[in-house]
Amino acid sequence: MTESFSSAYYEGKTVLVTGGAGAIGTNLCSALAEAGAALVIILDDLSSGYTWNIPRKRNIMFVKGCVTDDVSLKRVFFEKPEIVFHLAAFFANQNSVDYPEKDISVNGLGTLKILEYSLFNGVKRVVYASSGCSIYGSAAPLPLREDFMSMNLSTPYQITKMLGELYCNFFHNHYGLNVVKARFFNSYGPGEVPGQYRNVIPNFIYWAMKGEPLPITGTGEETRDFTYVGDLVNGLLRAGHNENAIGQEFNLASGKETRIIDLATMINGAVGNNAGIKFVNRRKWDTKSRLLASVEKAKSLIGYEPRVEFREGLMNAIDWFRENRAQIEQAASFGPGLSSAVRDK
Ligand SMILES: NC(=O)c1ccc[n+]([C@@H]2O[C@H](COP(=O)([O-])OP(=O)(O)OC[C@H]3O[C@@H](n4cnc5c(N)ncnc54)[C@H](O)[C@@H]3O)[C@@H](O)[C@H]2O)c1
């Protein structure tokens, strides 16, 4: 049976969020701070996060540092967090194709160190941000269910996100550390800054606002299971609390499919962009034509329920862009590299 959940569970608790200056992390920290956490510690090296995006709350503390650096880790674990949300990662597929060694260092060694420090410091629960978009490979039957395993992953990022889960299993089985593996699907919403290695939604909004045609890497018939960041955060808060979640892995998704062509049309319409779309080459590693997750396990285990309708979530993301336009313009970077080369074709 699902336990009832109230975010008041976090009242008075000290929580560590690695990657807390990132797209999902900033939303999570905000929710934890509002729930009355005594202290929310962010450990983030700002490689893809931004201090201006961190909520200004008296109970949030920011430590700039890397998850592989012992001095930074000692500093944040000195605060004795009870719960750790491990969101820091080298993000994402194309970035890992371009920089595979950095990927294994952050996503592999970084995750191992977070688990070690959590064990040695008596942390009661570690919630690991896994990636359902990554770890099921491209041959899994839809909707994607938690018991499917793939040995055919197509990028270093997909491999290391899976590796993180395997390390979690080891620490749980061998040492009894309370770990939870939450498998996210294509997060979107306020807080995600566009860029060369970012997701399609912030990049489409960014280009649409500049009056550029939206580049579709494929036919546009491809689908994704876009998950509103607020729903994800609610799932994470439940994952950090619910006893049933310990040792488990489950999808956090919307449970709905959206075609990329429909996404592009919706964004162009909402922003008033008349430049339309353009088709560019599919990226070689992008082998998934459809993504749709089952959320049944998360529903029955932790009472997870995605609530925000896609159009509403998209409008929230667009509003956030309008409110933060100046910072976004400054931060968004589309440097030289394969992704931007594909876009410019
Ligand atoms: N966004 C998605 O659609 C999605 C989907 C599946 C899984 N995930 C996972 O969710 C987590 C959060 O994703 P996000 O979209 O917020 O990404 P993000 O890039 O916005 O956030 C990651 C944060 O980690 C920080 N970071 C990176 N390397 C670090 C290091 N070595 N030490 C300390 N901090 C470091 C970055 O600066 C950034 O603030 C990641 O683990 C990602 O793999 C995200």
The ligand as an SDF file (V2000), in Angstrom:
LIG
                    3D

 44 48  0  0  0  0  0  0  0  0999 V2000
   16.8660   16.9590  -17.8580 N   0  0  0  0  0  0  0  0  0  0  0  0
   16.4410   15.7710  -18.2460 C   0  0  0  0  0  0  0  0  0  0  0  0
   15.6190   15.6460  -19.1520 O   0  0  0  0  0  0  0  0  0  0  0  0
   16.9660   14.5290  -17.5800 C   0  0  0  0  0  0  0  0  0  0  0  0
   16.5230   13.2770  -18.0230 C   0  0  0  0  0  0  0  0  0  0  0  0
   17.0140   12.1430  -17.4040 C   0  0  0  0  0  0  0  0  0  0  0  0
   17.9030   12.2440  -16.3540 C   0  0  0  0  0  0  0  0  0  0  0  0
   18.3360   13.4700  -15.9580 N   0  0  0  0  0  0  0  0  0  0  0  0
   19.3060   13.5460  -14.8620 C   0  0  0  0  0  0  0  0  0  0  0  0
   18.8410   14.4800  -13.9070 O   0  0  0  0  0  0  0  0  0  0  0  0
   19.9200   15.1710  -13.3190 C   0  0  0  0  0  0  0  0  0  0  0  0
   19.7140   16.6690  -13.4030 C   0  0  0  0  0  0  0  0  0  0  0  0
   19.5520   17.0380  -14.7620 O   0  0  0  0  0  0  0  0  0  0  0  0
   19.3530   18.5340  -15.1990 P   0  0  0  0  0  0  0  0  0  0  0  0
   18.5040   18.5510  -16.4100 O   0  0  0  0  0  0  0  0  0  0  0  0
   18.9770   19.3770  -14.0360 O   0  0  0  0  0  0  0  0  0  0  0  0
   20.8370   18.8650  -15.6730 O   0  0  0  0  0  0  0  0  0  0  0  0
   21.7080   20.1730  -15.4130 P   0  0  0  0  0  0  0  0  0  0  0  0
   22.8880   20.0600  -16.2940 O   0  0  0  0  0  0  0  0  0  0  0  0
   20.8630   21.3830  -15.5370 O   0  0  0  0  0  0  0  0  0  0  0  0
   22.0930   19.9980  -13.8980 O   0  0  0  0  0  0  0  0  0  0  0  0
   23.2270   19.2780  -13.4850 C   0  0  0  0  0  0  0  0  0  0  0  0
   23.9610   20.1460  -12.5030 C   0  0  0  0  0  0  0  0  0  0  0  0
   25.1270   19.4180  -12.0750 O   0  0  0  0  0  0  0  0  0  0  0  0
   26.2140   20.3190  -12.0510 C   0  0  0  0  0  0  0  0  0  0  0  0
   27.4370   19.5310  -12.2330 N   0  0  0  0  0  0  0  0  0  0  0  0
   27.8990   18.9730  -13.3750 C   0  0  0  0  0  0  0  0  0  0  0  0
   29.0740   18.3580  -13.1360 N   0  0  0  0  0  0  0  0  0  0  0  0
   29.3340   18.5180  -11.8110 C   0  0  0  0  0  0  0  0  0  0  0  0
   30.4010   18.1240  -10.9700 C   0  0  0  0  0  0  0  0  0  0  0  0
   31.4510   17.4350  -11.4580 N   0  0  0  0  0  0  0  0  0  0  0  0
   30.3630   18.4570   -9.6640 N   0  0  0  0  0  0  0  0  0  0  0  0
   29.3200   19.1780   -9.1640 C   0  0  0  0  0  0  0  0  0  0  0  0
   28.2880   19.6020   -9.9320 N   0  0  0  0  0  0  0  0  0  0  0  0
   28.2840   19.2640  -11.2250 C   0  0  0  0  0  0  0  0  0  0  0  0
   25.9690   21.2860  -13.1800 C   0  0  0  0  0  0  0  0  0  0  0  0
   26.6660   22.5060  -13.0230 O   0  0  0  0  0  0  0  0  0  0  0  0
   24.4620   21.4530  -13.1060 C   0  0  0  0  0  0  0  0  0  0  0  0
   24.0970   22.5380  -12.2820 O   0  0  0  0  0  0  0  0  0  0  0  0
   21.1710   14.6600  -14.0180 C   0  0  0  0  0  0  0  0  0  0  0  0
   21.7440   13.6570  -13.2200 O   0  0  0  0  0  0  0  0  0  0  0  0
   20.6560   14.0740  -15.3040 C   0  0  0  0  0  0  0  0  0  0  0  0
   21.4900   13.0300  -15.7720 O   0  0  0  0  0  0  0  0  0  0  0  0
   17.8900   14.6220  -16.5440 C   0  0  0  0  0  0  0  0  0  0  0  0
  1  2  1  0
  2  3  2  0
  2  4  1  0
  4  5  1  0
  4 44  2  0
  5  6  2  0
  6  7  1  0
  7  8  2  0
  8  9  1  0
  8 44  1  0
  9 10  1  0
  9 42  1  0
 10 11  1  0
 11 12  1  0
 11 40  1  0
 12 13  1  0
 13 14  1  0
 14 15  2  0
 14 16  1  0
 14 17  1  0
 17 18  1  0
 18 19  2  0
 18 20  1  0
 18 21  1  0
 21 22  1  0
 22 23  1  0
 23 24  1  0
 23 38  1  0
 24 25  1  0
 25 26  1  0
 25 36  1  0
 26 27  1  0
 26 35  1  0
 27 28  2  0
 28 29  1  0
 29 30  1  0
 29 35  2  0
 30 31  1  0
 30 32  2  0
 32 33  1  0
 33 34  2  0
 34 35  1  0
 36 37  1  0
 36 38  1  0
 38 39  1  0
 40 41  1  0
 40 42  1  0
 42 43  1  0
M  CHG  2   8   1  16  -1
M  END
$$$$
